[in-house]
Amino acid sequence: MFSFHSIKDYQSLLLNGKATCADAVSYYIKNIEQNKHLNAFLEIYKEEALERAALLDAKRKAGNALGKLHGIVIGLKDVISFKGHKLSAGSRILENFQAVYNATAVERLLQEDAIIIGRQNCDEFAMGSSNENSAYGNVLNAADNSRVPGGSSGGSAVAVQAKLCMISLGSDTGGSVRQPADFCGVVGLKPSYGRVSRYGVIAYASSFDQIGIFANSVEDAGLILEVIAGKDDFDSTATKDIFKFSGQHEKKNFKIGYFPATFNHPGIDPEIAVTQKNFISHLQKEGFEVSQIEFDLLDYIVPAYYILTTAEASSNLARYDGLKYGAQQPAKDLNEQINLTRSQFFGKEVQRRIMLGTFVLSEGYYEAYITQAQKVRNILLKKIKEIFAEVDAIVSPVSPTTAFKTGEKNNDPIAMFLADIYTVFANLTGIPAISIPLFKHSNGMPFGLQIMASHLNEVTLLAISEHLAEVNKTVNQPANV
């Protein structure tokens, strides 16, 4: 029976004739069909994936040069453009829209022989922390179907968690890769802003959005990043820096910093706080140089983030007016058509964020909200440079709780927003961050550790992540990274 452990092991099986790409695709199609109740996939590219698998098997047998991702089966969050396929952003307003070009990241995956197996469910326009805001139904956590998978990339996280594909690409605007990875017990990597081109990603908040990666291991996430990263003429924010990750790094005792406020916050689950404090203490015993970093801005992070992202969303989503493309609602005049279309086909959470963003951008309130939030962001950018002059990485919880029950926070949007309290820092400052699954709660659910490094320093981030996973094994905690 086919099984997948890592990209390296799988490709070794292919080269030794002990597996085929067709075997892999058939295995995942069967798993997806058997786990339809999870609602992780909106669409499976069954025939197309099998045809590509057959072509790749023939290519390998012919002795032709193989791509770095030869035969790797990958799912795409429903905000990432794949030419000729539906692209809805989890919204009814784009229900029948078909992508007319490939996202740069998708183009690079295909150039390296990857197989795209399907389109994954997500919160509408990537707005949500629980994957309960999709127009196509919520996604279930495979570890406990009564719980959410996290959001907004919940379908992408569950797809890796439940072995429905090898790798998923998601998007991370405020934690939408790391938080669902945490809830589902997989690796979730958010690269630096600009490391990966945003071309072909449906925009939520353009100065925050970044394509992220779900994988079973840090090494696999690093290899995917190596393929999709880099300069792109279609995205002026994409960096020219070349990223290389070998997966082999010298082990050394890095300098680790942490914010005491993150573990002492009144909203954090006590078991998560204690477990991670104990792990940090263990790092000191292992010879790491661990230091507390005074940080008194934690309470300002979430408000600043939501002011700025909703303002950008209000602007970005103005294009969905029922005139150019997407769903349309007939009306007697232009104003009524726009009003009816947006009222009927946008979900409640998207409407809430558009209205909030429009409000903070309005005359008389811009100075009080946008200007102040930008000041917070600038202070954070200055602070982060000071911090990384002293330490190699910052560690923190990913989320204040493990995966919560479906519907638990639906009537309290503030509580839902606060679920992002530890993740939005990396998006506000543009630094890379990762969630690695190290721990298990007494309630049976996984939870991880967030690690952050300086801008464009993913090599150090991934090296530390691998090192901490090894250290974690010595304290008798399950780890799969």
Secondary structure, DSSP 8 states (H G I E B T S, - for coil): ----S-HHHHHHHHHTTS--HHHHHHHHHHHHHHTGGG--EEEE-HHHHHHHHHHHHHHHHTT----TTTT-EEEEETTB--TTSB--TT-GGGTT-B-SS--HHHHHHHHTT-EEEEEE--SGGG--SSS---TT----BTTBTTB---SSSHHHHHHHHTTS-SEEEEE-SSSTTHHHHHHHTSEEEE--TTTB--TTB--SSTTT--EEEEESSHHHHHHHHHHHBS--TT-TTS--------S-------EEEE-HHHHH-TTS-HHHHHHHHHHHHHHHHTT-EEEE-----HHHHHHHHHHHHHHHHHHHGGG-SSSSSS-----SSHHHHHHHHHHHHS-HHHHHHHHHHHHHHSTTTHIIIIIHHHHHHHHHHHHHHHHHTT-SEEEEES-SSS--BTTTTTT-HHHHHHTTTTTHHHHHHT--EEEEEEEE-TTS-EEEEEEE-STT-HHHHHHHHHHHHHHHHTTT-----
